[in-house]
């Protein structure tokens, strides 16, 4: 079960027992080790509202965009999702939108309302708003239907005027628009205020009379972080590199209540995708920021001082499917078919109803979760007694649009253990257990008929970054003749 949550200004949530430290995150001694989120929270954006921090990140073709909460910038929990469908194009229903969807969102809080702005590469600029970051969020607002925009960031100035800055697909110039104060429309066609060969991900803010733009330059895999500033929002802007190429970049600057500043950015890490790092920021007497340790990224550092104890808490990964609503730790591969899955048809189980597909990359209602850290073990239990002819259901590692899997198929009234490279033994009972393990990019798949003794499938799985996202675990069920598969639990253990 997830921690009960109340938004800022309301009673604090119940205390969470401290968990043992791992090789990342909170070390339990007042320090933390990077990365703080060793999972694919790419292009992270973070805000502080009073004593609470909230984070969103790029989710591309996965549904929906997760909202994370923290009290100290180190220990995080998934508390909700911004949307439950990508309704901008039929491609997100047809499972042909891999690598598209929501790129580099910005989260802001203005006049008591939370806002998320995001661009999709082909459909336009979109916005959602909410009174509580855990949800519910508004419907999707199309601020402007346009192609090739990316990485929008709204800004409300001291005089009440609102603006929005963004870059263009492929990175390049930064464009500034006037925006209506409610965020629902742009008031002009925009003005180019900065041109860099790989300028993207701008975050616009104001401090001590200066307008600042924090942005990554140099590309996704090897870039660094740049700061621009001007006394006029339209420029001209002076430029300074604050983190060299190869550092964590494209993220958020956050000011704490006592004046501390921190930066959260991503770094490409192979199969896990783009994972999140936390670094201190100080300001010089010349009003330019200094990131990390004298301009270099940090591995271990003192935790942010927030004025209250904050025990070690790693984000939830396991699920017994006991709640009647789906935990926000899960994301669908493209849009789900809502009447083809249920948590109430069989309480305590997730039911997946088979829909036709040509394979796993086109299978509707494939439920996914990010992988965490360099080592993990995932167990899940299926009841396959209600499968139909030519149905397939099971567990997979997902790398982009490629799946390595172990499952059960039914043919001629016989159910068999099945792999993505061939068939296996006949399954006599109703229950089957699947296990996935990984050590770095090397993963293995197992099955069991009693939940105690596991057979290695022999498949040597290489986890990879693909379609702009890190590798994931996935639960699937598809077939041309209906049938169902019920999932009892997913238990996800991290490194010991």
Secondary structure by P-SEA (a helix, b strand, c coil): ccccccccccccccccccccccccccccccccccccccccccbbbbbbcccbbbbbccccccccbbbbbbccccbbbbccccccccccccccccccccccccccccccccccbbbbbbbcccccccccccccccccccccccccccccccbbbbbbccccccccccccccccbbbbbbbccccccccccccccccccccccccccccccbbbbbbccccccbbbbbbbbcccccccbbbbbcccccccccccccccccbbbbbbbbbbcccccbbbbbbbbbbcccccccccccccccccccccccccccccccccccccccccccccccccccccccccccccccccbbbbbbcccccccccccbbbbbbccccbbbbbbbbcccccccccccccccccccccccccccccccccccccccccccccccbbbbbbbbcccbbbbbcccccccccccccbbbbbbccccccccccccccccccbbbbcbbbbbccc
